[in-house]
Amino acid sequence: MRFGVTGHRKLPPGIADRAMNHWRRVLPTGAALLGVSSLADGADQLFAAHILAVGGTLEAVLPSPWKKYAGSLTADGGRARLESFVRAAATVITMPYAEPCDQGYLAAGQTVVDRCDHLFAVWDGLPARGLGGTADIVAYARARGCPVTVLWIDGVHRG
């Protein structure tokens, strides 16, 4: 079974812990675990780190070539983590966009959904702030019949 992730790039206090604790409880470890991620800052990299830490296999779906994509990452250490995750991934799929763009983010998110059996959404439930945002990917997953588990804490607002 393949698990995918979508989520916000900036996670308020408590949200990362909630997601990690959930994944520790429900996901298998070792070779039985296959995780699919776009490797963006925040939820995507958190999920990728969990997959690798428990001995799972990581599949990366990038919205543009990774060296260009790295320039769009803003979190401290996000670019270095991206490079590390790309090197650790068993498979890297790159969308056909030369530069990071909303269409590339949407295509990558949809490809994550298409390649997984269950999607985790580290999502506040609000509309996307741009094309290809978390809400768009959750809507796509639900329309395709892909099960979605939303990981958030009621009353917590993202910045």
Contacts in CASP RR format, 6 or more apart in sequence:
PFRMAT RR
TARGET T0000
AUTHOR 0000-0000-0000
METHOD contacts of the structure
MODEL  1
MRFGVTGHRKLPPGIADRAMNHWRRVLPTGAALLGVSSLADGADQLFAAH
ILAVGGTLEAVLPSPWKKYAGSLTADGGRARLESFVRAAATVITMPYAEP
CDQGYLAAGQTVVDRCDHLFAVWDGLPARGLGGTADIVAYARARGCPVTV
LWIDGVHRG
1 34 0 8 1.000
1 117 0 8 1.000
1 118 0 8 1.000
2 34 0 8 1.000
2 35 0 8 1.000
2 36 0 8 1.000
2 59 0 8 1.000
2 115 0 8 1.000
2 116 0 8 1.000
2 117 0 8 1.000
2 118 0 8 1.000
3 27 0 8 1.000
3 33 0 8 1.000
3 34 0 8 1.000
3 35 0 8 1.000
3 36 0 8 1.000
3 116 0 8 1.000
3 117 0 8 1.000
3 118 0 8 1.000
3 119 0 8 1.000
3 120 0 8 1.000
4 35 0 8 1.000
4 36 0 8 1.000
4 37 0 8 1.000
4 47 0 8 1.000
4 112 0 8 1.000
4 113 0 8 1.000
4 115 0 8 1.000
4 116 0 8 1.000
4 118 0 8 1.000
4 119 0 8 1.000
4 120 0 8 1.000
5 35 0 8 1.000
5 36 0 8 1.000
5 37 0 8 1.000
5 43 0 8 1.000
5 44 0 8 1.000
5 47 0 8 1.000
5 112 0 8 1.000
5 119 0 8 1.000
5 120 0 8 1.000
5 121 0 8 1.000
5 122 0 8 1.000
6 38 0 8 1.000
6 43 0 8 1.000
6 44 0 8 1.000
6 109 0 8 1.000
6 112 0 8 1.000
6 113 0 8 1.000
6 119 0 8 1.000
6 120 0 8 1.000
6 121 0 8 1.000
6 122 0 8 1.000
6 123 0 8 1.000
6 133 0 8 1.000
6 134 0 8 1.000
6 137 0 8 1.000
6 138 0 8 1.000
6 141 0 8 1.000
7 40 0 8 1.000
7 42 0 8 1.000
7 43 0 8 1.000
7 44 0 8 1.000
7 121 0 8 1.000
7 122 0 8 1.000
7 123 0 8 1.000
7 133 0 8 1.000
7 134 0 8 1.000
7 137 0 8 1.000
8 42 0 8 1.000
8 43 0 8 1.000
8 122 0 8 1.000
8 123 0 8 1.000
8 124 0 8 1.000
8 134 0 8 1.000
8 158 0 8 1.000
9 40 0 8 1.000
9 41 0 8 1.000
9 42 0 8 1.000
9 43 0 8 1.000
9 74 0 8 1.000
9 75 0 8 1.000
10 41 0 8 1.000
10 42 0 8 1.000
10 75 0 8 1.000
10 158 0 8 1.000
10 159 0 8 1.000
11 19 0 8 1.000
11 42 0 8 1.000
11 43 0 8 1.000
11 46 0 8 1.000
11 122 0 8 1.000
11 158 0 8 1.000
12 156 0 8 1.000
12 157 0 8 1.000
12 158 0 8 1.000
12 159 0 8 1.000
13 156 0 8 1.000
14 153 0 8 1.000
14 156 0 8 1.000
15 122 0 8 1.000
15 151 0 8 1.000
15 152 0 8 1.000
15 153 0 8 1.000
15 156 0 8 1.000
16 42 0 8 1.000
16 46 0 8 1.000
18 151 0 8 1.000
18 152 0 8 1.000
18 153 0 8 1.000
19 43 0 8 1.000
19 46 0 8 1.000
19 47 0 8 1.000
19 120 0 8 1.000
19 122 0 8 1.000
19 151 0 8 1.000
20 46 0 8 1.000
20 50 0 8 1.000
22 120 0 8 1.000
22 149 0 8 1.000
22 151 0 8 1.000
23 47 0 8 1.000
23 50 0 8 1.000
23 120 0 8 1.000
24 50 0 8 1.000
27 33 0 8 1.000
27 50 0 8 1.000
27 54 0 8 1.000
29 54 0 8 1.000
29 55 0 8 1.000
29 56 0 8 1.000
30 54 0 8 1.000
30 55 0 8 1.000
30 56 0 8 1.000
31 55 0 8 1.000
31 56 0 8 1.000
31 57 0 8 1.000
32 56 0 8 1.000
33 51 0 8 1.000
33 54 0 8 1.000
33 55 0 8 1.000
33 56 0 8 1.000
33 57 0 8 1.000
34 51 0 8 1.000
34 56 0 8 1.000
34 57 0 8 1.000
34 59 0 8 1.000
35 47 0 8 1.000
35 48 0 8 1.000
35 51 0 8 1.000
35 56 0 8 1.000
35 57 0 8 1.000
35 58 0 8 1.000
35 59 0 8 1.000
35 116 0 8 1.000
36 59 0 8 1.000
36 60 0 8 1.000
36 61 0 8 1.000
36 112 0 8 1.000
36 115 0 8 1.000
36 116 0 8 1.000
37 44 0 8 1.000
37 45 0 8 1.000
37 47 0 8 1.000
37 48 0 8 1.000
37 51 0 8 1.000
37 58 0 8 1.000
37 59 0 8 1.000
37 60 0 8 1.000
37 61 0 8 1.000
37 85 0 8 1.000
37 112 0 8 1.000
38 44 0 8 1.000
38 60 0 8 1.000
38 61 0 8 1.000
38 62 0 8 1.000
38 63 0 8 1.000
38 105 0 8 1.000
38 108 0 8 1.000
38 109 0 8 1.000
38 112 0 8 1.000
39 45 0 8 1.000
39 48 0 8 1.000
39 60 0 8 1.000
39 62 0 8 1.000
39 69 0 8 1.000
39 81 0 8 1.000
39 82 0 8 1.000
39 85 0 8 1.000
39 86 0 8 1.000
40 73 0 8 1.000
41 73 0 8 1.000
41 74 0 8 1.000
41 75 0 8 1.000
41 78 0 8 1.000
42 75 0 8 1.000
42 122 0 8 1.000
43 122 0 8 1.000
43 134 0 8 1.000
45 75 0 8 1.000
45 78 0 8 1.000
45 81 0 8 1.000
45 82 0 8 1.000
45 85 0 8 1.000
46 122 0 8 1.000
47 120 0 8 1.000
47 122 0 8 1.000
48 58 0 8 1.000
48 60 0 8 1.000
48 81 0 8 1.000
48 85 0 8 1.000
49 81 0 8 1.000
49 85 0 8 1.000
51 57 0 8 1.000
51 58 0 8 1.000
52 58 0 8 1.000
52 85 0 8 1.000
52 88 0 8 1.000
57 90 0 8 1.000
58 85 0 8 1.000
58 88 0 8 1.000
58 89 0 8 1.000
58 90 0 8 1.000
59 89 0 8 1.000
59 90 0 8 1.000
59 91 0 8 1.000
59 92 0 8 1.000
59 93 0 8 1.000
59 115 0 8 1.000
60 85 0 8 1.000
60 86 0 8 1.000
60 89 0 8 1.000
60 91 0 8 1.000
60 92 0 8 1.000
60 93 0 8 1.000
61 93 0 8 1.000
61 95 0 8 1.000
61 108 0 8 1.000
61 109 0 8 1.000
61 111 0 8 1.000
61 112 0 8 1.000
61 115 0 8 1.000
62 69 0 8 1.000
62 86 0 8 1.000
62 92 0 8 1.000
62 93 0 8 1.000
62 94 0 8 1.000
62 95 0 8 1.000
62 108 0 8 1.000
63 69 0 8 1.000
63 95 0 8 1.000
63 97 0 8 1.000
63 100 0 8 1.000
63 101 0 8 1.000
63 104 0 8 1.000
63 105 0 8 1.000
63 107 0 8 1.000
63 108 0 8 1.000
63 109 0 8 1.000
64 94 0 8 1.000
64 95 0 8 1.000
64 97 0 8 1.000
64 98 0 8 1.000
64 99 0 8 1.000
64 100 0 8 1.000
64 101 0 8 1.000
64 104 0 8 1.000
65 94 0 8 1.000
65 98 0 8 1.000
66 82 0 8 1.000
66 83 0 8 1.000
66 86 0 8 1.000
66 92 0 8 1.000
66 94 0 8 1.000
68 98 0 8 1.000
68 99 0 8 1.000
68 100 0 8 1.000
69 82 0 8 1.000
69 100 0 8 1.000
70 78 0 8 1.000
70 79 0 8 1.000
70 82 0 8 1.000
70 83 0 8 1.000
71 79 0 8 1.000
71 100 0 8 1.000
72 100 0 8 1.000
73 79 0 8 1.000
73 82 0 8 1.000
86 92 0 8 1.000
93 111 0 8 1.000
93 115 0 8 1.000
95 104 0 8 1.000
95 107 0 8 1.000
95 108 0 8 1.000
95 111 0 8 1.000
97 103 0 8 1.000
97 104 0 8 1.000
97 107 0 8 1.000
102 130 0 8 1.000
102 131 0 8 1.000
102 132 0 8 1.000
103 131 0 8 1.000
104 132 0 8 1.000
105 131 0 8 1.000
105 132 0 8 1.000
105 133 0 8 1.000
106 131 0 8 1.000
106 132 0 8 1.000
106 133 0 8 1.000
106 136 0 8 1.000
106 137 0 8 1.000
109 132 0 8 1.000
109 137 0 8 1.000
109 140 0 8 1.000
110 137 0 8 1.000
110 140 0 8 1.000
112 119 0 8 1.000
112 137 0 8 1.000
113 119 0 8 1.000
113 137 0 8 1.000
113 140 0 8 1.000
113 141 0 8 1.000
113 144 0 8 1.000
113 146 0 8 1.000
114 144 0 8 1.000
116 146 0 8 1.000
117 146 0 8 1.000
117 147 0 8 1.000
118 146 0 8 1.000
118 147 0 8 1.000
118 148 0 8 1.000
118 149 0 8 1.000
119 137 0 8 1.000
119 138 0 8 1.000
119 141 0 8 1.000
119 146 0 8 1.000
119 147 0 8 1.000
119 148 0 8 1.000
119 149 0 8 1.000
120 148 0 8 1.000
120 149 0 8 1.000
120 151 0 8 1.000
121 134 0 8 1.000
121 137 0 8 1.000
121 138 0 8 1.000
121 141 0 8 1.000
121 148 0 8 1.000
121 149 0 8 1.000
121 150 0 8 1.000
121 151 0 8 1.000
122 134 0 8 1.000
122 151 0 8 1.000
122 152 0 8 1.000
123 134 0 8 1.000
123 135 0 8 1.000
123 138 0 8 1.000
123 150 0 8 1.000
123 151 0 8 1.000
123 152 0 8 1.000
124 152 0 8 1.000
124 156 0 8 1.000
124 157 0 8 1.000
124 158 0 8 1.000
125 134 0 8 1.000
125 135 0 8 1.000
125 138 0 8 1.000
125 150 0 8 1.000
125 152 0 8 1.000
126 135 0 8 1.000
127 135 0 8 1.000
128 134 0 8 1.000
128 135 0 8 1.000
128 136 0 8 1.000
130 136 0 8 1.000
138 148 0 8 1.000
138 150 0 8 1.000
141 148 0 8 1.000
142 148 0 8 1.000
END
